[in-house]
Amino acid sequence: MSTTSLPAPDRADRLREALLAAEFTVDGLLDLLGAPAYAALARSETVPALRATRGASRLDTLVRLFLLQGTVTVERARAALPLDEALGDGWLVPAEPDGAASEADLDGADAVRATLDVRPYGGPDGEDWFIVSDLGCAVGGAAGASGRGEGVVLGVGGASTTLAGLTVRTRVGSVLDLGTGSGIQALHASQHAARVTATDLNPRALAFARLTLALSGAPAAELLTGSLFEPVGDTAYDLIVSNPPFVISPAGPDTAGARRTYRDGGMAGDDLCRTLVQQAGAHLTEGGFAHFLANWEHVEGEEWQDRLRSWVPRGCDAWIVQREVQDVTQYAELWLRDSGEHGTGDPERYAGLYDAWLDEFDARKTRAVGFGWITLRKTGTGRPSVVVEDWPHPVEQPLGETVRAHFDRQDYLRTHDDAALLAGRFTLASEVVQEQVGVPGAEDPEHVVLRQHRGMRRATEVDTVGAGFAGVCDGTLTAGRILDAIAQLVEEDPVALRDRTPESIRLLVEEGYLEPVGD
């Protein structure tokens, strides 16, 4: 499909009005389909939704057209949409009734079908938005684009929503959405930025992003074609977001048919992610954030943490979180399924592609691949904070405020030595609870755990002094005064306690258990 065959966004407002009038929204779908059928759609399972849309309401019609990609009669389509405009603009095309998803009871009446997937998407403040993507590609991940062409444009998947939830949402002047795809990150950014620029190597993706913004009633973005930062020159932004083509795939001619523009960056190994992160510093304004999803290689003889630290540009703080690790066989299988190569009936081709992936990994001494998040903040400091951690545990999205608070704490810790910590005052974060673990009935617990019930949901074991210190922190007494009182209670030398405790306080602040009270 070429870019010119996609609908123009000029009259998208009329289609939007019709969709909203029919309650073709996230809430409307939940009411119509029920939670199980709605969740099944996210797994690309359509039978429950087909059963739930046997009625003749406008919402039934729109679900069958745009979510299930079936045909409906012209009569039903006209009742739900401005049909002549939808046909003229290319959202719908004439079609023959096709069985279960058509209206066979109207006996061969003219029918229409959708040319694109249009999917309701709820904004963070209750906005009714719509994400436009290629048919059958609304949900990303394994098998999300099976059998599709190289230029396929996916809709909303887990990676998209993860990145949207990670992003710091403060009012800014400018945002760059690099590799916009169907435009979901640009759509979010349009709510808190004066100017949004969206780029993509795939011109079709830019056309889809334009439709997503228009159909969602969002301001138009500046749309530029090109790779990495090339389209924007030397321009700097207050916020950069990117869900790039991070898949580490072989580039030989034998694998060409299995490559996809949305996922394969065309560089060796994890060079695309490295280049993106390293170049981002020059495109951030002072205090600006950059958020990336990325894959990285675990190379024999090299610590993966050191590999990622080397990516961080000068003058930037960084927080890098590894969420998952796959060995090279799991990784190859995941993306071969994604491109539709698994189970195609051509075992020789599949085996050849599989071999090509493993040959590439062997040549690079890659033993596993990590998945995760990279956040940069431009500070210009000569003492950058670079935190690299492995955190495969559940978290609570959205995390944007958690991310912002992390970097605020790094600022505090960078400017407060041990003496300043002891002179500071702290409060226990509101979501932190204390758990005591031990044998039932025992006089004293075996150990005490502080646990967060929001954000990263961390847990850390503390000793008696740490538990007592955290429990007393309400912002009224300095850390030093609290330690002096604890020393008296436990009959310990207060000077020795003051000497050994700042390191523990620093860790509790860094990980968000304690919050500094402003001067």
Protein Blocks (a to p, Z undefined) as FASTA:
>chain_A
ZZklpccfklmmmmmmmmmmnopafklmmmmnommlmmmmmnopaklmmmmmmbcbfklm
mmmmmmnopacdfklmmmmpcfklmmmnopaccdddehjlmcfkngopacdddfbdcddd
ddfkopacdddddehilbgcehklgoiafklccdddfklmmmmmmpccdddfbdcdehkl
nommmmmmmmmpfbdcdddfblklmmmmmmmmmmnopacddddedehjllnomaccfbdc
ddddfbccdfbfklmmmpcfklmgoiahjllmmmmmmmmmmmccehiacdddddddddeh
iafklmmmmmpcghiacddddfbdcdfklmmmmmmmmnopgonlpaklmmmmmmmmmmmm
mmnopabdcddddddddehpabdcddddddfbccdddfklmmmmmmmmmmmmmmmcfklm
mmpccdddfkbccdddddehiabdfbdcdddfehjlpacdddfklmmmmmmmgolacfkl
mmmmmmmmnopafklmmmmmmmmmmmmmmnopaccddZZ
